[in-house]
Each structure stands twice: as structure tokens, then as C-alpha cells.
Amino acid sequence: MSQTHEFTIEMTCEGCSGAVNRILERLKGSGVDDFSIDLGNKKVTVTSSLPAETLLETLKKCGKETTYVGVKA
């Protein structure tokens, strides 16, 4: 079952959000249904059947400080 998870990532530019986009695009079809990146508010929302821990570890590969906020209602 998919849930929508929210993360904050210390993105400061288009390059940062591009790195996050590339990471999540690779997961589409293998657990990630959809995602959105809000560069201005440094938020990333991911709809996925993967556990939050897996998403967090994967997002940390972008090299930016990443924090799990929680499941969006």
C-alpha cells in the first residue's frame, strides 16, 4: 500500500533539486508512484510503497542534509 511521505532536504539551487529528481526518477516503477519537489520550501513529497527508512537512505545519496518529516494525511 502506498503512502505519501514528506521530507525536508537542504536544497539551495536547481542543481540540488535536479539531483533529487534523478534519484527519485530511477525509483519510479520500483516502489515510487509519484513525487514532487518544492525547492523554495526545501520539501520533497514522495508517494511510495517503500518504507520511509528506505526512501530516507536513498534521498541522502544526493549529498544534502535530509530529514524525514512524516506521513502526509
Predicted model as a PDB file, atoms N, CA, C, CB and O in Angstrom, pLDDT in the B-factor column:
MODEL        1                                                                  
ATOM      1  N   MET A   1       0.835  -1.192   0.000  1.00 86.00           N  
ATOM      2  CA  MET A   1       0.000   0.000   0.000  1.00 86.00           C  
ATOM      3  C   MET A   1       0.875   1.249   0.000  1.00 86.00           C  
ATOM      4  CB  MET A   1      -0.948   0.002   1.216  1.00 86.00           C  
ATOM      5  O   MET A   1       1.824   1.355   0.777  1.00 86.00           O  
ATOM      6  N   SER A   2       0.550   2.176  -0.867  1.00 92.00           N  
ATOM      7  CA  SER A   2       1.347   3.398  -0.968  1.00 92.00           C  
ATOM      8  C   SER A   2       0.926   4.427   0.077  1.00 92.00           C  
ATOM      9  CB  SER A   2       1.223   3.996  -2.369  1.00 92.00           C  
ATOM     10  O   SER A   2      -0.249   4.561   0.418  1.00 92.00           O  
ATOM     11  N   GLN A   3       1.928   5.145   0.570  1.00 96.00           N  
ATOM     12  CA  GLN A   3       1.694   6.269   1.473  1.00 96.00           C  
ATOM     13  C   GLN A   3       2.460   7.457   0.920  1.00 96.00           C  
ATOM     14  CB  GLN A   3       2.134   5.936   2.949  1.00 96.00           C  
ATOM     15  O   GLN A   3       3.402   7.299   0.144  1.00 96.00           O  
ATOM     16  N   THR A   4       2.044   8.652   1.332  1.00 97.00           N  
ATOM     17  CA  THR A   4       2.736   9.858   0.908  1.00 97.00           C  
ATOM     18  C   THR A   4       3.605  10.343   2.059  1.00 97.00           C  
ATOM     19  CB  THR A   4       1.730  10.959   0.462  1.00 97.00           C  
ATOM     20  O   THR A   4       3.111  10.686   3.133  1.00 97.00           O  
ATOM     21  N   HIS A   5       4.905  10.365   1.813  1.00 98.00           N  
ATOM     22  CA  HIS A   5       5.885  10.748   2.820  1.00 98.00           C  
ATOM     23  C   HIS A   5       6.434  12.129   2.489  1.00 98.00           C  
ATOM     24  CB  HIS A   5       7.030   9.708   2.905  1.00 98.00           C  
ATOM     25  O   HIS A   5       6.597  12.484   1.322  1.00 98.00           O  
ATOM     26  N   GLU A   6       6.716  12.900   3.533  1.00 98.00           N  
ATOM     27  CA  GLU A   6       7.283  14.234   3.333  1.00 98.00           C  
ATOM     28  C   GLU A   6       8.679  14.297   3.943  1.00 98.00           C  
ATOM     29  CB  GLU A   6       6.368  15.320   3.955  1.00 98.00           C  
ATOM     30  O   GLU A   6       8.915  13.818   5.052  1.00 98.00           O  
ATOM     31  N   PHE A   7       9.588  14.893   3.199  1.00 98.00           N  
ATOM     32  CA  PHE A   7      10.975  15.057   3.634  1.00 98.00           C  
ATOM     33  C   PHE A   7      11.377  16.516   3.464  1.00 98.00           C  
ATOM     34  CB  PHE A   7      11.930  14.123   2.833  1.00 98.00           C  
ATOM     35  O   PHE A   7      10.847  17.219   2.604  1.00 98.00           O  
ATOM     36  N   THR A   8      12.315  16.962   4.288  1.00 98.00           N  
ATOM     37  CA  THR A   8      12.958  18.250   4.035  1.00 98.00           C  
ATOM     38  C   THR A   8      14.384  17.941   3.608  1.00 98.00           C  
ATOM     39  CB  THR A   8      12.919  19.199   5.309  1.00 98.00           C  
ATOM     40  O   THR A   8      15.066  17.114   4.215  1.00 98.00           O  
ATOM     41  N   ILE A   9      14.820  18.617   2.556  1.00 97.00           N  
ATOM     42  CA  ILE A   9      16.171  18.435   2.024  1.00 97.00           C  
ATOM     43  C   ILE A   9      16.771  19.817   1.839  1.00 97.00           C  
ATOM     44  CB  ILE A   9      16.165  17.626   0.671  1.00 97.00           C  
ATOM     45  O   ILE A   9      16.132  20.703   1.272  1.00 97.00           O  
ATOM     46  N   GLU A  10      17.983  20.006   2.309  1.00 97.00           N  
ATOM     47  CA  GLU A  10      18.645  21.310   2.226  1.00 97.00           C  
ATOM     48  C   GLU A  10      19.075  21.634   0.797  1.00 97.00           C  
ATOM     49  CB  GLU A  10      19.859  21.347   3.155  1.00 97.00           C  
ATOM     50  O   GLU A  10      20.266  21.697   0.490  1.00 97.00           O  
ATOM     51  N   MET A  11      18.082  21.836  -0.069  1.00 97.00           N  
ATOM     52  CA  MET A  11      18.334  22.179  -1.475  1.00 97.00           C  
ATOM     53  C   MET A  11      18.455  23.695  -1.588  1.00 97.00           C  
ATOM     54  CB  MET A  11      17.193  21.637  -2.411  1.00 97.00           C  
ATOM     55  O   MET A  11      17.630  24.438  -1.055  1.00 97.00           O  
ATOM     56  N   THR A  12      19.487  24.140  -2.285  1.00 95.00           N  
ATOM     57  CA  THR A  12      19.689  25.584  -2.417  1.00 95.00           C  
ATOM     58  C   THR A  12      19.598  26.069  -3.856  1.00 95.00           C  
ATOM     59  CB  THR A  12      21.026  25.967  -1.848  1.00 95.00           C  
ATOM     60  O   THR A  12      19.562  27.275  -4.098  1.00 95.00           O  
ATOM     61  N   CYS A  13      19.560  25.139  -4.823  1.00 96.00           N  
ATOM     62  CA  CYS A  13      19.556  25.562  -6.226  1.00 96.00           C  
ATOM     63  C   CYS A  13      18.917  24.494  -7.103  1.00 96.00           C  
ATOM     64  CB  CYS A  13      20.989  25.860  -6.710  1.00 96.00           C  
ATOM     65  O   CYS A  13      18.549  23.419  -6.629  1.00 96.00           O  
ATOM     66  N   GLU A  14      18.792  24.811  -8.397  1.00 95.00           N  
ATOM     67  CA  GLU A  14      18.218  23.863  -9.359  1.00 95.00           C  
ATOM     68  C   GLU A  14      19.064  22.591  -9.448  1.00 95.00           C  
ATOM     69  CB  GLU A  14      18.098  24.517 -10.750  1.00 95.00           C  
ATOM     70  O   GLU A  14      18.531  21.508  -9.691  1.00 95.00           O  
ATOM     71  N   GLY A  15      20.365  22.717  -9.253  1.00 95.00           N  
ATOM     72  CA  GLY A  15      21.242  21.544  -9.291  1.00 95.00           C  
ATOM     73  C   GLY A  15      20.890  20.565  -8.187  1.00 95.00           C  
ATOM     74  O   GLY A  15      20.884  19.352  -8.397  1.00 95.00           O  
ATOM     75  N   CYS A  16      20.596  21.102  -7.002  1.00 95.00           N  
ATOM     76  CA  CYS A  16      20.214  20.256  -5.859  1.00 95.00           C  
ATOM     77  C   CYS A  16      18.912  19.526  -6.152  1.00 95.00           C  
ATOM     78  CB  CYS A  16      20.071  21.102  -4.572  1.00 95.00           C  
ATOM     79  O   CYS A  16      18.817  18.312  -5.973  1.00 95.00           O  
ATOM     80  N   SER A  17      17.907  20.276  -6.604  1.00 96.00           N  
ATOM     81  CA  SER A  17      16.615  19.652  -6.869  1.00 96.00           C  
ATOM     82  C   SER A  17      16.725  18.689  -8.045  1.00 96.00           C  
ATOM     83  CB  SER A  17      15.543  20.722  -7.148  1.00 96.00           C  
ATOM     84  O   SER A  17      16.002  17.694  -8.098  1.00 96.00           O  
ATOM     85  N   GLY A  18      17.620  18.972  -8.986  1.00 96.00           N  
ATOM     86  CA  GLY A  18      17.844  18.071 -10.114  1.00 96.00           C  
ATOM     87  C   GLY A  18      18.417  16.744  -9.659  1.00 96.00           C  
ATOM     88  O   GLY A  18      18.047  15.694 -10.184  1.00 96.00           O  
ATOM     89  N   ALA A  19      19.320  16.781  -8.684  1.00 96.00           N  
ATOM     90  CA  ALA A  19      19.912  15.551  -8.146  1.00 96.00           C  
ATOM     91  C   ALA A  19      18.839  14.706  -7.468  1.00 96.00           C  
ATOM     92  CB  ALA A  19      21.049  15.880  -7.146  1.00 96.00           C  
ATOM     93  O   ALA A  19      18.798  13.488  -7.642  1.00 96.00           O  
ATOM     94  N   VAL A  20      17.970  15.356  -6.696  1.00 97.00           N  
ATOM     95  CA  VAL A  20      16.878  14.653  -6.018  1.00 97.00           C  
ATOM     96  C   VAL A  20      15.935  14.060  -7.074  1.00 97.00           C  
ATOM     97  CB  VAL A  20      16.100  15.619  -5.053  1.00 97.00           C  
ATOM     98  O   VAL A  20      15.487  12.921  -6.944  1.00 97.00           O  
ATOM     99  N   ASN A  21      15.644  14.836  -8.108  1.00 97.00           N  
ATOM    100  CA  ASN A  21      14.764  14.376  -9.184  1.00 97.00           C  
ATOM    101  C   ASN A  21      15.331  13.123  -9.849  1.00 97.00           C  
ATOM    102  CB  ASN A  21      14.564  15.488 -10.231  1.00 97.00           C  
ATOM    103  O   ASN A  21      14.597  12.164 -10.088  1.00 97.00           O  
ATOM    104  N   ARG A  22      16.630  13.122 -10.149  1.00 96.00           N  
ATOM    105  CA  ARG A  22      17.249  11.964 -10.798  1.00 96.00           C  
ATOM    106  C   ARG A  22      17.173  10.722  -9.915  1.00 96.00           C  
ATOM    107  CB  ARG A  22      18.708  12.269 -11.144  1.00 96.00           C  
ATOM    108  O   ARG A  22      16.907   9.625 -10.406  1.00 96.00           O  
ATOM    109  N   ILE A  23      17.405  10.889  -8.620  1.00 95.00           N  
ATOM    110  CA  ILE A  23      17.342   9.764  -7.675  1.00 95.00           C  
ATOM    111  C   ILE A  23      15.937   9.161  -7.674  1.00 95.00           C  
ATOM    112  CB  ILE A  23      17.736  10.224  -6.239  1.00 95.00           C  
ATOM    113  O   ILE A  23      15.781   7.944  -7.762  1.00 95.00           O  
ATOM    114  N   LEU A  24      14.919  10.012  -7.573  1.00 96.00           N  
ATOM    115  CA  LEU A  24      13.546   9.520  -7.487  1.00 96.00           C  
ATOM    116  C   LEU A  24      13.039   8.970  -8.820  1.00 96.00           C  
ATOM    117  CB  LEU A  24      12.630  10.631  -7.013  1.00 96.00           C  
ATOM    118  O   LEU A  24      12.248   8.026  -8.837  1.00 96.00           O  
ATOM    119  N   GLU A  25      13.488   9.553  -9.943  1.00 95.00           N  
ATOM    120  CA  GLU A  25      13.083   9.046 -11.262  1.00 95.00           C  
ATOM    121  C   GLU A  25      13.534   7.593 -11.427  1.00 95.00           C  
ATOM    122  CB  GLU A  25      13.675   9.929 -12.398  1.00 95.00           C  
ATOM    123  O   GLU A  25      12.819   6.784 -12.018  1.00 95.00           O  
ATOM    124  N   ARG A  26      14.724   7.261 -10.905  1.00 93.00           N  
ATOM    125  CA  ARG A  26      15.239   5.895 -11.008  1.00 93.00           C  
ATOM    126  C   ARG A  26      14.371   4.908 -10.238  1.00 93.00           C  
ATOM    127  CB  ARG A  26      16.673   5.832 -10.497  1.00 93.00           C  
ATOM    128  O   ARG A  26      14.326   3.726 -10.579  1.00 93.00           O  
ATOM    129  N   LEU A  27      13.678   5.383  -9.196  1.00 93.00           N  
ATOM    130  CA  LEU A  27      12.847   4.503  -8.372  1.00 93.00           C  
ATOM    131  C   LEU A  27      11.416   4.373  -8.891  1.00 93.00           C  
ATOM    132  CB  LEU A  27      12.820   5.011  -6.953  1.00 93.00           C  
ATOM    133  O   LEU A  27      10.652   3.531  -8.419  1.00 93.00           O  
ATOM    134  N   LYS A  28      11.059   5.214  -9.867  1.00 92.00           N  
ATOM    135  CA  LYS A  28       9.691   5.129 -10.405  1.00 92.00           C  
ATOM    136  C   LYS A  28       9.491   3.752 -11.017  1.00 92.00           C  
ATOM    137  CB  LYS A  28       9.423   6.251 -11.469  1.00 92.00           C  
ATOM    138  O   LYS A  28      10.327   3.270 -11.781  1.00 92.00           O  
ATOM    139  N   GLY A  29       8.382   3.131 -10.673  1.00 87.00           N  
ATOM    140  CA  GLY A  29       8.103   1.801 -11.179  1.00 87.00           C  
ATOM    141  C   GLY A  29       8.651   0.694 -10.288  1.00 87.00           C  
ATOM    142  O   GLY A  29       8.281  -0.469 -10.443  1.00 87.00           O  
ATOM    143  N   SER A  30       9.531   1.051  -9.357  1.00 91.00           N  
ATOM    144  CA  SER A  30      10.055   0.032  -8.423  1.00 91.00           C  
ATOM    145  C   SER A  30       9.821   0.493  -6.989  1.00 91.00           C  
ATOM    146  CB  SER A  30      11.580  -0.232  -8.670  1.00 91.00           C  
ATOM    147  O   SER A  30      10.709   0.419  -6.139  1.00 91.00           O  
ATOM    148  N   GLY A  31       8.606   0.970  -6.745  1.00 94.00           N  
ATOM    149  CA  GLY A  31       8.240   1.359  -5.386  1.00 94.00           C  
ATOM    150  C   GLY A  31       7.787   2.793  -5.253  1.00 94.00           C  
ATOM    151  O   GLY A  31       7.003   3.106  -4.357  1.00 94.00           O  
ATOM    152  N   VAL A  32       8.261   3.682  -6.125  1.00 96.00           N  
ATOM    153  CA  VAL A  32       7.843   5.089  -6.073  1.00 96.00           C  
ATOM    154  C   VAL A  32       6.775   5.315  -7.137  1.00 96.00           C  
ATOM    155  CB  VAL A  32       9.062   6.057  -6.289  1.00 96.00           C  
ATOM    156  O   VAL A  32       7.010   5.099  -8.326  1.00 96.00           O  
ATOM    157  N   ASP A  33       5.594   5.755  -6.691  1.00 96.00           N  
ATOM    158  CA  ASP A  33       4.490   6.022  -7.617  1.00 96.00           C  
ATOM    159  C   ASP A  33       4.571   7.433  -8.180  1.00 96.00           C  
ATOM    160  CB  ASP A  33       3.146   5.817  -6.918  1.00 96.00           C  
ATOM    161  O   ASP A  33       4.372   7.653  -9.375  1.00 96.00           O  
ATOM    162  N   ASP A  34       4.868   8.388  -7.297  1.00 96.00           N  
ATOM    163  CA  ASP A  34       4.879   9.789  -7.714  1.00 96.00           C  
ATOM    164  C   ASP A  34       5.690  10.588  -6.713  1.00 96.00           C  
ATOM    165  CB  ASP A  34       3.435  10.356  -7.836  1.00 96.00           C  
ATOM    166  O   ASP A  34       5.902  10.142  -5.585  1.00 96.00           O  
ATOM    167  N   PHE A  35       6.146  11.768  -7.116  1.00 97.00           N  
ATOM    168  CA  PHE A  35       6.863  12.644  -6.188  1.00 97.00           C  
ATOM    169  C   PHE A  35       6.770  14.082  -6.656  1.00 97.00           C  
ATOM    170  CB  PHE A  35       8.337  12.220  -6.058  1.00 97.00           C  
ATOM    171  O   PHE A  35       6.534  14.350  -7.835  1.00 97.00           O  
ATOM    172  N   SER A  36       6.956  15.005  -5.726  1.00 97.00           N  
ATOM    173  CA  SER A  36       7.023  16.417  -6.082  1.00 97.00           C  
ATOM    174  C   SER A  36       8.136  17.060  -5.275  1.00 97.00           C  
ATOM    175  CB  SER A  36       5.661  17.135  -5.829  1.00 97.00           C  
ATOM    176  O   SER A  36       8.395  16.695  -4.129  1.00 97.00           O  
ATOM    177  N   ILE A  37       8.787  18.029  -5.909  1.00 97.00           N  
ATOM    178  CA  ILE A  37       9.918  18.729  -5.289  1.00 97.00           C  
ATOM    179  C   ILE A  37       9.562  20.205  -5.193  1.00 97.00           C  
ATOM    180  CB  ILE A  37      11.247  18.521  -6.106  1.00 97.00           C  
ATOM    181  O   ILE A  37       9.247  20.842  -6.198  1.00 97.00           O  
ATOM    182  N   ASP A  38       9.614  20.745  -3.983  1.00 97.00           N  
ATOM    183  CA  ASP A  38       9.341  22.159  -3.735  1.00 97.00           C  
ATOM    184  C   ASP A  38      10.656  22.796  -3.291  1.00 97.00           C  
ATOM    185  CB  ASP A  38       8.201  22.359  -2.650  1.00 97.00           C  
ATOM    186  O   ASP A  38      10.985  22.813  -2.105  1.00 97.00           O  
ATOM    187  N   LEU A  39      11.400  23.317  -4.264  1.00 97.00           N  
ATOM    188  CA  LEU A  39      12.727  23.874  -3.989  1.00 97.00           C  
ATOM    189  C   LEU A  39      12.655  25.051  -3.023  1.00 97.00           C  
ATOM    190  CB  LEU A  39      13.394  24.314  -5.289  1.00 97.00           C  
ATOM    191  O   LEU A  39      13.486  25.162  -2.122  1.00 97.00           O  
ATOM    192  N   GLY A  40      11.672  25.928  -3.201  1.00 96.00           N  
ATOM    193  CA  GLY A  40      11.541  27.112  -2.357  1.00 96.00           C  
ATOM    194  C   GLY A  40      11.384  26.788  -0.883  1.00 96.00           C  
ATOM    195  O   GLY A  40      11.959  27.460  -0.027  1.00 96.00           O  
ATOM    196  N   ASN A  41      10.601  25.753  -0.586  1.00 97.00           N  
ATOM    197  CA  ASN A  41      10.359  25.366   0.802  1.00 97.00           C  
ATOM    198  C   ASN A  41      11.223  24.192   1.252  1.00 97.00           C  
ATOM    199  CB  ASN A  41       8.906  25.018   0.986  1.00 97.00           C  
ATOM    200  O   ASN A  41      11.104  23.711   2.379  1.00 97.00           O  
ATOM    201  N   LYS A  42      12.113  23.732   0.334  1.00 97.00           N  
ATOM    202  CA  LYS A  42      13.036  22.623   0.637  1.00 97.00           C  
ATOM    203  C   LYS A  42      12.300  21.362   1.062  1.00 97.00           C  
ATOM    204  CB  LYS A  42      14.011  23.033   1.735  1.00 97.00           C  
ATOM    205  O   LYS A  42      12.744  20.631   1.947  1.00 97.00           O  
ATOM    206  N   LYS A  43      11.155  21.122   0.407  1.00 98.00           N  
ATOM    207  CA  LYS A  43      10.347  19.946   0.747  1.00 98.00           C  
ATOM    208  C   LYS A  43      10.249  19.005  -0.446  1.00 98.00           C  
ATOM    209  CB  LYS A  43       8.937  20.369   1.209  1.00 98.00           C  
ATOM    210  O   LYS A  43      10.188  19.434  -1.598  1.00 98.00           O  
ATOM    211  N   VAL A  44      10.236  17.715  -0.139  1.00 98.00           N  
ATOM    212  CA  VAL A  44      10.033  16.693  -1.157  1.00 98.00           C  
ATOM    213  C   VAL A  44       8.931  15.772  -0.649  1.00 98.00           C  
ATOM    214  CB  VAL A  44      11.362  15.897  -1.461  1.00 98.00           C  
ATOM    215  O   VAL A  44       8.987  15.287   0.481  1.00 98.00           O  
ATOM    216  N   THR A  45       7.940  15.536  -1.482  1.00 98.00           N  
ATOM    217  CA  THR A  45       6.838  14.645  -1.144  1.00 98.00           C  
ATOM    218  C   THR A  45       6.930  13.441  -2.064  1.00 98.00           C  
ATOM    219  CB  THR A  45       5.448  15.362  -1.276  1.00 98.00           C  
ATOM    220  O   THR A  45       7.023  13.585  -3.283  1.00 98.00           O  
ATOM    221  N   VAL A  46       6.904  12.240  -1.469  1.00 97.00           N  
ATOM    222  CA  VAL A  46       7.040  11.012  -2.245  1.00 97.00           C  
ATOM    223  C   VAL A  46       5.880  10.075  -1.917  1.00 97.00           C  
ATOM    224  CB  VAL A  46       8.402  10.322  -1.958  1.00 97.00           C  
ATOM    225  O   VAL A  46       5.649   9.746  -0.754  1.00 97.00           O  
ATOM    226  N   THR A  47       5.153   9.648  -2.951  1.00 97.00           N  
ATOM    227  CA  THR A  47       4.114   8.638  -2.786  1.00 97.00           C  
ATOM    228  C   THR A  47       4.732   7.309  -3.179  1.00 97.00           C  
ATOM    229  CB  THR A  47       2.829   8.962  -3.648  1.00 97.00           C  
ATOM    230  O   THR A  47       5.132   7.109  -4.325  1.00 97.00           O  
ATOM    231  N   SER A  48       4.806   6.395  -2.205  1.00 96.00           N  
ATOM    232  CA  SER A  48       5.549   5.161  -2.425  1.00 96.00           C  
ATOM    233  C   SER A  48       5.052   4.040  -1.525  1.00 96.00           C  
ATOM    234  CB  SER A  48       7.031   5.391  -2.193  1.00 96.00           C  
ATOM    235  O   SER A  48       4.476   4.274  -0.462  1.00 96.00           O  
ATOM    236  N   SER A  49       5.293   2.808  -1.985  1.00 96.00           N  
ATOM    237  CA  SER A  49       5.011   1.639  -1.158  1.00 96.00           C  
ATOM    238  C   SER A  49       6.268   1.226  -0.388  1.00 96.00           C  
ATOM    239  CB  SER A  49       4.497   0.465  -2.029  1.00 96.00           C  
ATOM    240  O   SER A  49       6.222   0.311   0.434  1.00 96.00           O  
ATOM    241  N   LEU A  50       7.384   1.897  -0.652  1.00 95.00           N  
ATOM    242  CA  LEU A  50       8.636   1.606   0.056  1.00 95.00           C  
ATOM    243  C   LEU A  50       8.582   2.166   1.472  1.00 95.00           C  
ATOM    244  CB  LEU A  50       9.848   2.192  -0.706  1.00 95.00           C  
ATOM    245  O   LEU A  50       7.897   3.160   1.714  1.00 95.00           O  
ATOM    246  N   PRO A  51       9.302   1.536   2.423  1.00 95.00           N  
ATOM    247  CA  PRO A  51       9.337   2.068   3.787  1.00 95.00           C  
ATOM    248  C   PRO A  51      10.039   3.439   3.822  1.00 95.00           C  
ATOM    249  CB  PRO A  51      10.057   1.072   4.732  1.00 95.00           C  
ATOM    250  O   PRO A  51      10.922   3.719   3.010  1.00 95.00           O  
ATOM    251  N   ALA A  52       9.631   4.274   4.767  1.00 96.00           N  
ATOM    252  CA  ALA A  52      10.210   5.614   4.912  1.00 96.00           C  
ATOM    253  C   ALA A  52      11.727   5.549   5.074  1.00 96.00           C  
ATOM    254  CB  ALA A  52       9.587   6.338   6.113  1.00 96.00           C  
ATOM    255  O   ALA A  52      12.441   6.398   4.539  1.00 96.00           O  
ATOM    256  N   GLU A  53      12.231   4.542   5.812  1.00 96.00           N  
ATOM    257  CA  GLU A  53      13.672   4.418   6.043  1.00 96.00           C  
ATOM    258  C   GLU A  53      14.422   4.227   4.729  1.00 96.00           C  
ATOM    259  CB  GLU A  53      13.964   3.246   6.991  1.00 96.00           C  
ATOM    260  O   GLU A  53      15.499   4.789   4.530  1.00 96.00           O  
ATOM    261  N   THR A  54      13.840   3.426   3.835  1.00 96.00           N  
ATOM    262  CA  THR A  54      14.469   3.173   2.529  1.00 96.00           C  
ATOM    263  C   THR A  54      14.511   4.458   1.717  1.00 96.00           C  
ATOM    264  CB  THR A  54      13.705   2.070   1.750  1.00 96.00           C  
ATOM    265  O   THR A  54      15.535   4.782   1.114  1.00 96.00           O  
ATOM    266  N   LEU A  55      13.408   5.189   1.700  1.00 97.00           N  
ATOM    267  CA  LEU A  55      13.355   6.455   0.962  1.00 97.00           C  
ATOM    268  C   LEU A  55      14.355   7.449   1.528  1.00 97.00           C  
ATOM    269  CB  LEU A  55      11.940   7.049   1.006  1.00 97.00           C  
ATOM    270  O   LEU A  55      15.044   8.141   0.777  1.00 97.00           O  
ATOM    271  N   LEU A  56      14.437   7.522   2.859  1.00 97.00           N  
ATOM    272  CA  LEU A  56      15.353   8.465   3.505  1.00 97.00           C  
ATOM    273  C   LEU A  56      16.794   8.146   3.131  1.00 97.00           C  
ATOM    274  CB  LEU A  56      15.180   8.430   5.037  1.00 97.00           C  
ATOM    275  O   LEU A  56      17.545   9.045   2.752  1.00 97.00           O  
ATOM    276  N   GLU A  57      17.191   6.883   3.229  1.00 96.00           N  
ATOM    277  CA  GLU A  57      18.565   6.488   2.887  1.00 96.00           C  
ATOM    278  C   GLU A  57      18.866   6.793   1.425  1.00 96.00           C  
ATOM    279  CB  GLU A  57      18.785   4.989   3.171  1.00 96.00           C  
ATOM    280  O   GLU A  57      19.967   7.229   1.091  1.00 96.00           O  
ATOM    281  N   THR A  58      17.886   6.562   0.554  1.00 95.00           N  
ATOM    282  CA  THR A  58      18.077   6.819  -0.877  1.00 95.00           C  
ATOM    283  C   THR A  58      18.219   8.318  -1.133  1.00 95.00           C  
ATOM    284  CB  THR A  58      16.897   6.244  -1.696  1.00 95.00           C  
ATOM    285  O   THR A  58      19.094   8.739  -1.889  1.00 95.00           O  
ATOM    286  N   LEU A  59      17.360   9.123  -0.506  1.00 96.00           N  
ATOM    287  CA  LEU A  59      17.421  10.574  -0.712  1.00 96.00           C  
ATOM    288  C   LEU A  59      18.714  11.177  -0.170  1.00 96.00           C  
ATOM    289  CB  LEU A  59      16.225  11.246  -0.050  1.00 96.00           C  
ATOM    290  O   LEU A  59      19.191  12.184  -0.694  1.00 96.00           O  
ATOM    291  N   LYS A  60      19.283  10.578   0.868  1.00 96.00           N  
ATOM    292  CA  LYS A  60      20.537  11.086   1.431  1.00 96.00           C  
ATOM    293  C   LYS A  60      21.683  10.976   0.438  1.00 96.00           C  
ATOM    294  CB  LYS A  60      20.887  10.334   2.707  1.00 96.00           C  
ATOM    295  O   LYS A  60      22.708  11.636   0.607  1.00 96.00           O  
ATOM    296  N   LYS A  61      21.529  10.152  -0.594  1.00 93.00           N  
ATOM    297  CA  LYS A  61      22.573   9.985  -1.612  1.00 93.00           C  
ATOM    298  C   LYS A  61      22.775  11.249  -2.433  1.00 93.00           C  
ATOM    299  CB  LYS A  61      22.226   8.829  -2.536  1.00 93.00           C  
ATOM    300  O   LYS A  61      23.770  11.365  -3.149  1.00 93.00           O  
ATOM    301  N   CYS A  62      21.835  12.212  -2.339  1.00 93.00           N  
ATOM    302  CA  CYS A  62      22.003  13.468  -3.074  1.00 93.00           C  
ATOM    303  C   CYS A  62      23.075  14.330  -2.419  1.00 93.00           C  
ATOM    304  CB  CYS A  62      20.671  14.237  -3.145  1.00 93.00           C  
ATOM    305  O   CYS A  62      23.502  15.331  -2.994  1.00 93.00           O  
ATOM    306  N   GLY A  63      23.515  13.946  -1.211  1.00 94.00           N  
ATOM    307  CA  GLY A  63      24.598  14.670  -0.555  1.00 94.00           C  
ATOM    308  C   GLY A  63      24.143  15.851   0.290  1.00 94.00           C  
ATOM    309  O   GLY A  63      24.972  16.566   0.855  1.00 94.00           O  
ATOM    310  N   LYS A  64      22.854  16.059   0.379  1.00 95.00           N  
ATOM    311  CA  LYS A  64      22.309  17.170   1.169  1.00 95.00           C  
ATOM    312  C   LYS A  64      21.710  16.632   2.460  1.00 95.00           C  
ATOM    313  CB  LYS A  64      21.239  17.957   0.361  1.00 95.00           C  
ATOM    314  O   LYS A  64      21.307  15.471   2.535  1.00 95.00           O  
ATOM    315  N   GLU A  65      21.656  17.486   3.471  1.00 97.00           N  
ATOM    316  CA  GLU A  65      21.030  17.085   4.738  1.00 97.00           C  
ATOM    317  C   GLU A  65      19.558  16.813   4.472  1.00 97.00           C  
ATOM    318  CB  GLU A  65      21.209  18.188   5.845  1.00 97.00           C  
ATOM    319  O   GLU A  65      18.836  17.662   3.948  1.00 97.00           O  
ATOM    320  N   THR A  66      19.125  15.603   4.847  1.00 97.00           N  
ATOM    321  CA  THR A  66      17.761  15.151   4.574  1.00 97.00           C  
ATOM    322  C   THR A  66      17.093  14.712   5.863  1.00 97.00           C  
ATOM    323  CB  THR A  66      17.757  14.000   3.549  1.00 97.00           C  
ATOM    324  O   THR A  66      17.678  13.966   6.648  1.00 97.00           O  
ATOM    325  N   THR A  67      15.871  15.173   6.083  1.00 97.00           N  
ATOM    326  CA  THR A  67      15.128  14.835   7.297  1.00 97.00           C  
ATOM    327  C   THR A  67      13.758  14.294   6.909  1.00 97.00           C  
ATOM    328  CB  THR A  67      14.987  16.072   8.231  1.00 97.00           C  
ATOM    329  O   THR A  67      13.096  14.823   6.016  1.00 97.00           O  
ATOM    330  N   TYR A  68      13.348  13.237   7.590  1.00 98.00           N  
ATOM    331  CA  TYR A  68      12.013  12.670   7.370  1.00 98.00           C  
ATOM    332  C   TYR A  68      11.033  13.451   8.239  1.00 98.00           C  
ATOM    333  CB  TYR A  68      11.971  11.124   7.705  1.00 98.00           C  
ATOM    334  O   TYR A  68      11.206  13.533   9.455  1.00 98.00           O  
ATOM    335  N   VAL A  69      10.004  14.024   7.616  1.00 97.00           N  
ATOM    336  CA  VAL A  69       9.004  14.800   8.351  1.00 97.00           C  
ATOM    337  C   VAL A  69       7.887  13.886   8.852  1.00 97.00           C  
ATOM    338  CB  VAL A  69       8.423  15.922   7.461  1.00 97.00           C  
ATOM    339  O   VAL A  69       7.500  13.954  10.018  1.00 97.00           O  
ATOM    340  N   GLY A  70       7.370  13.031   7.965  1.00 97.00           N  
ATOM    341  CA  GLY A  70       6.306  12.119   8.354  1.00 97.00           C  
ATOM    342  C   GLY A  70       5.383  11.815   7.196  1.00 97.00           C  
ATOM    343  O   GLY A  70       5.615  12.229   6.060  1.00 97.00           O  
ATOM    344  N   VAL A  71       4.329  11.081   7.510  1.00 96.00           N  
ATOM    345  CA  VAL A  71       3.333  10.694   6.501  1.00 96.00           C  
ATOM    346  C   VAL A  71       2.311  11.817   6.392  1.00 96.00           C  
ATOM    347  CB  VAL A  71       2.635   9.331   6.869  1.00 96.00           C  
ATOM    348  O   VAL A  71       1.783  12.296   7.396  1.00 96.00           O  
ATOM    349  N   LYS A  72       2.042  12.229   5.153  1.00 88.00           N  
ATOM    350  CA  LYS A  72       1.020  13.249   4.933  1.00 88.00           C  
ATOM    351  C   LYS A  72      -0.340  12.598   4.921  1.00 88.00           C  
ATOM    352  CB  LYS A  72       1.266  14.012   3.619  1.00 88.00           C  
ATOM    353  O   LYS A  72      -0.514  11.524   4.345  1.00 88.00           O  
ATOM    354  N   ALA A  73      -1.292  13.225   5.540  1.00 72.00           N  
ATOM    355  CA  ALA A  73      -2.664  12.676   5.605  1.00 72.00           C  
ATOM    356  C   ALA A  73      -3.345  12.801   4.262  1.00 72.00           C  
ATOM    357  CB  ALA A  73      -3.500  13.397   6.686  1.00 72.00           C  
ATOM    358  O   ALA A  73      -4.499  12.398   4.115  1.00 72.00           O  
TER     359      ALA A  73                                                      
ENDMDL                                                                          
END                                                                             
